[in-house]
Amino acid sequence: MTLVTHEIDAEGIVTLTLNDPDTRNAISDLPMIEALLDALDRANTDPASRVIILTGMGKAFSSGGNIKKMGAAGGLSDPLPARTRLGYRHGIQRLPMAMEAMEIPVIAAVNGPAIGAGCDLTCMCDIRVAGEAALFAESFVRLGIVPGDGGAWLLPRIVGFSKASEMALTGDMVDAQEALKIGLVSQVVPDADLMETARTVARKIAAHPTHAVRMTRRLLRESCNQSLASVLELSAAFQALAHATADHEEAVQAFISRRSPAFTGV
C-alpha cells in the first residue's frame, strides 16, 4: 500500500494524500514519516510543482500518534529514554524541519479530525482550509506526554499564546467554526466542497510567477524568526532577483498592454 499518494495536474498543483485509513492516517510510524518526507521532497524538487495540497484518506485528516504502539520498541517511545529521544529526533521531528525548508507553499485540506501530531501537521502547512467535519486537538497532555513534534513552537505563532496554552493544557477539541474564529484555519466549507475549495486557492497561487511565489513564502517563514532589519535585508536581496526574472518583465508588459500575462517560470 502506498502510504502517501502523489498526483500532479497540468497547472502544477500537487495533491498528497495520507493513505492509511486503518490508523486514521497516523503519522508517527517510521514508514509513514518516510513516505511523507519522500513525497514532500519529490514535489519540492520537481520544477513543474507550484503548490501542494495535503489531505487525508477516509474520514480523518490524521489521528497523530499511533497510540497502540506507544511503549513498543520502534514506536513512539522506548523503554530506554535515550532511544526515545533519538526516535523523535530522527523520526517525526524531521517533518517540521522538512516543511520549514519547502520552497513551494503547502495547503492543508483538513477533511476530518486532526489530533495531536495531526493538528501540528496542519500547523506546519502555510494555509489551512477545513471541511465542516474537521476537528483539531493539541491533546498530548491527555496521554501524559508533551508536544514532541514542534507543536509548542508552531501553535502559539498561529493562534496566539493564550489560546495555544488553553488548547495544549486542556487537550480540548476545537471544531471547524472555532478554528476559523481563532485563526487556525482561513476557511470553513461544506465537506463536499473541501477539495475544490483547496484547489481554487491552489490555482490562484499557481497562476503567479514561480520565483515570486517561492521567495514570498520564504520571506513569510523567515519573518517568524528574524528581526525586521534582517527581513528587510533579505527582502531587498530577493527583490533584486525577482526584478531580473522574465516573468516580472512579462507581468509589467501585460499590465501596460492590458492583457493577461503568460508566465513561463523563468
Secondary structure, 3 states (H helix, E strand, C coil): CCCEEEEECCCCEEEEEECCHHHCCCCCCHHHHHHHHHHHHHHHHCCCCCEEEEEECCCCCECCCCHHHCCCCCCCCCCCHHHHHHHHHCCCCHHHHHHHHCCCCEEEEECCEEECHHHHHHHHCCEEEEECCCEEECCHHHHCCCCCCCHHHHHHHHHCHHHHHHHHHHCCEEEHHHHHHCCCCCEEECHHHHHHHHHHHHHHHHCCCHHHHHHHHHHHHHHCCCCHHHHHHHHHHHHHHHHCCHHHHHHHHHHHHCCCCCCCCC
